[in-house]
Structures are given as structure tokens and as C-alpha cells.
Amino acid sequence: APRVFSGIQPSGNLTLGNYLGALRRWVEMQDEGIPTVYCVVDLHAITVWQDPEKLRNAIREVASAFLAIGLDPARSILFNQSQVSGHAELAWMFNCVARIGWMYRMTQFKDKTAGKNAENSSLGLLAYPSLMAADILLYHATHVPVGEDQKQHIELTRDIAAKFNHDYGVDFFPMTEPVIEGVATKVMSLRDGNKKMSKSDPSDMSRINLTDDADAIAAKIRKARTDPEPLPETVEGLAGRAEATNLVNIYAALAGTSAEAVVTEYAGQPFSVFKPALADLAVAHLGPITGQMQRYMADPAEIDRILGAGAEKAAAIADPILARTKEIIGLISSR
Ligand code: AQP
């Protein structure tokens, strides 16, 4: 039976990239009536040091974003990863199935350790994809809506599932499919069209946060890096223009149209015309979400209650799958 799982890290402000690349699709899948399980992946966030007070706040902020964009705790299971201990337990078992070399080959690990001594990063950062595989397979999820950057980790999830099934001679874990769709599967930094927009980028000007107000959004788009040329007449004219391509794709994603349609509408116009139009569109979309998030954030006890209730529902699915996994491996699952 189909089941959707996805997660997002409470590692800073959620960005427009997280929203267009992943979160928006989550709501659509919920509304399509597929069973959906969505998680604040706090255990992933601590693969790099997080200030404890800020982390707690960030967990609640991500949960409030879930609610603000239209995820409904009556229809989707919304919870916090560390509150369902099966994630960490299954991750350990997968650490013993996956190979070290698989982890070193992950481009996210390479990116996150670029320019640093990788040997000095946490063991958790290296093992991150194994925990992600556990997140997904603990629910026997069949589909995972994610941005382009996570494709390699989903492929690794399949490799881990296949090796587990092979090593133990079972057909237990499913081959999960990534769902990567739309014009904004990889939103780029506003400061560098070759870098992904990321919540942990040190420059706040590189991203639009879901908590930014209208002035901040307008200022960031006005100052976004572009080349001096006007918008081209056709999409082919965007070739080699990473920053222009990014702004056109963001516009298209927000307007629910294609890059072609955007280029046709603004053919030959300078960025001094296009950027304010993009800013208006972004504010119109994000303003209501920001307002809702603030309302939910005003009641942290209610957020904690929703996450707690979600964790119980999640555990009800996870527990039998974990118990069966232990049995397959030869562990004694009952106490
Ligand atoms: N720039 C992006 N464009 C499209 N999708 C994106 N996603 C992230 N950035 C973009 C998607 O958002 C989901 C949640 O991501 P995550 O929190 O698990 O971590 P990430 O992919 O590492 O995203 P960030 O924002 O760059 O976080 P940090 O800076 O903490 O590493 C995923 O589905 C991701 O594809």
C-alpha cells in the first residue's frame, strides 16, 4: 500500500527552497488522500552542534510551519523524530548493513565538509543517510517527496533496503521512490546561482525565510545577484545565466506556471521591472503563511501536544515494523 514519508531539519529558518522544493508538495499529497507521515528530523539537525535553546525553538517553528502551510494533524501524522525511538534503533541496525564507502560517496557529506577536515566532522554527519533510510523504512514508506538535493540519499535508502533484504533472505523493506517534481526542485542562493538556497548558509541575504516580513523579502529580491542583461525572449536565452534562471524558476513556481510562460511575459524587460513583480508575488504567497506561523508559535504547549499525539500515531506504525526487523536479524524483540 502506498505511504508517503518526508522530513525536514530544524536547523535554522525554513527557506523558500524548503517550501517550493518539498513542503508544498507534502500538502498536495495529503490532499490527494494518500497516508502521509511528516517529521521534524531533530536527530539529523544535531549532526552539527545546535544551541539547545535555539534547537527547541526551531523544532516548534518547523511544526508551526507544517500547520501554517495546511498540513492537518487529523489527516497527516505530524511528529518529531526523537520522540519515536525506533528511528535511532533502526538507524543503528542500518549502520551495520550499510558500508562506510557508501557514506563517503554522498555529495551532501562532501559539500558539508568542503574546505574542512572531514575526519573531524561528527560520525553522525557521515552516517546521516543511514538514519534517513531508517526514517523512511520504519514506516515502509513507498514515496518520499523531496528536493533534487536529496535524490542520492533516496537511492542509498534503496541500496540499504536491498542489501538488508538480500543479507537476511527476506523481502521485507520496500524500494522507495523519490518524488521530485515541478520547476523549483532546486532553488538556488540569491547571492550565488550555483549554490543551493540553504537554511544554514551564513548569509541571510542568500535566502528568503518563511518568517521574513514583506520588507525583508522585497529587499532580498532587490539585492539578489543578477547579470546586467534584460530577461531573454525565450527560455533558451537563459542558458549560462544561473541567477536569472533561478529568479525565473522561483517566479514560475510561485505563480503556478512554467519558466517559458514567465519569460514570454517579461521578454526583454530589465530586472528593475521583474524583481519588484517577483517580490510582490513572493509576499502575496508567504505573507499569510508567516502570519499563521506566528499564531501557532504563540502557543508552544499546543504545538508540543500536537507533536506528542503525532508521535503516538507514528509509533503505532513503527513498532511492529521494528519488532519484525529485530526478529529477522536474530534479536529478541520482546521484553
Ligand atoms: N534550495 C532548495 N530547493 C529545493 N528544495 C530544497 N530543499 C532544501 N533546500 C532546497 C528540500 O527541503 C527538504 C528539507 O531539507 P532538510 O531540512 O532535510 O535539509 P537540506 O536538504 O540539507 O536543506 P537545507 O535548507 O540546505 O538545510 P541545511 O542548511 O540545514 O542543510 C528536503 O526535501 C530538501 O530536498
Boltz pocket constraint, residues with backbone or C-beta under 6 A from the ligand:
constraints:
  - pocket:
      binder: B
      contacts: [[A, 7], [A, 8], [A, 9], [A, 10], [A, 11], [A, 12], [A, 13], [A, 15], [A, 17], [A, 18], [A, 19], [A, 20], [A, 21], [A, 22], [A, 23], [A, 145], [A, 146], [A, 147], [A, 148], [A, 149], [A, 150], [A, 184], [A, 185], [A, 186], [A, 187], [A, 188], [A, 196], [A, 197], [A, 198], [A, 199], [A, 200], [A, 201]]
      max_distance: 6.0
